[in-house]
């Protein structure tokens, strides 16, 4: 009877150990998958950034062709002091898995308008956070959301800020210049996403390396 | 390398490699200016006045460049380097001290050929981006109308050919003003005031263009005019990217036709405009090469003859 009890408890202990090993392996595999996912996202975003910038530079050249070199050149850039229309915020999350900073782009937000971070962001590529969202625009003509009136007001203000920043080249500018502005805006958003994804990639890479070293040890 | 075998070759041969797009454009423009001055110094009245009229557009662009750059606290020397050489005049640097249009006129422009064009836009309002834009377009409108009247006075084949070319220019400007002002603070009345008082679109087309809120409405207006129907038929709905090229192609076609007739001054205007188109082509090609996007060369190159 005692022998049977001992055998049963040793079987239970073995089963528990096996379960723990399986759990440990599952976590290792999860980390590897997370690392590979972030690597894939990183490479995809780099490619997207490259093509967006190429498109932006060509659109700028096209705008120059259309409006003339005297209307689009570096000598017209405004050197007067003014507050930044776009800023980058760094926040820290208390996530146990990914204890890392998170970058957020605050576009077209100025103290005059009072439009804070919460209204102007949308994140296309969601990371492991409840972080703010970034807005992505790929067309000059805005797609007006169907739901509420507030987003329409925000879109109008954003459009005004965009027009204001282009006004150094004149108030009546070609649609090509506006398209170039949108392309560079998208490229800036992509850059911030790349920074976030890179942080995730480095963090998961560290974890995988530690686990491998632990296994070898 | 290819330009070395052309008349632009001597202007570029001493430039260090790699050649930048701005250098190519600058040197080709220098060649154009020399050719223009060669024609001007051998011209008598009224051809010399006709040739001078061709440069007033560049003068207006230079004035606006200096005023805008000064508003943005840029150095005057830097701005002068960016001015088009065909539009230079003696007191151009003094533009930097003017605070409003009245001062612009009184201090500088009263002694230039642009003086008569200022009567419609002299105000004491401070110069800002919107006022400068309105000033630019008002000046250009006055210039085009004055040039048109001058050509009508010359009469004959010059009047006939230049009337067609300048009307096309006025109509193109009306379309560009309409499209570029969509979504801006420019009111309908202000937009209408910037359209010239001649051209195929005057006056009924202008009435309709003044109220257009998007590109498709502009297309709807322009398609009622047969000469412009062919231009807009090349574009898909909602598209405006290829509109410039379509207009340039139509302009080049009309400029080439100017050489079919004899004994008129329109050939000089056509020559200068076609040379400017050639330089625009070179600028686009060199941009595509510099950006490693050679497949996009045909997006904006306009073939001449």
Interface residues (C-beta under 8 A of the other chain):
Chain A: X54 X57 X58 X61 X62 X64 X65 X66 X68 X69 X70 X71 X73 X75 X76 X77 X78 X79 X80 X141 X159 X163 X167 X168 X170 X171 X172 X173 X174 X175 X176 X179
Chain B: X22 X25 X61 X62 X64 X65 X68 X69 X72 X73 X74 X78 X79 X81 X82 X83 X84 X129 X130 X132 X133 X136 X137 X176 X177 X179 X180 X181 X183 X184 X185 X186 X214 X215 X238 X240 X241 X244 X280 X283 X284 X287 X288 X291 X293 X296 X299 X300
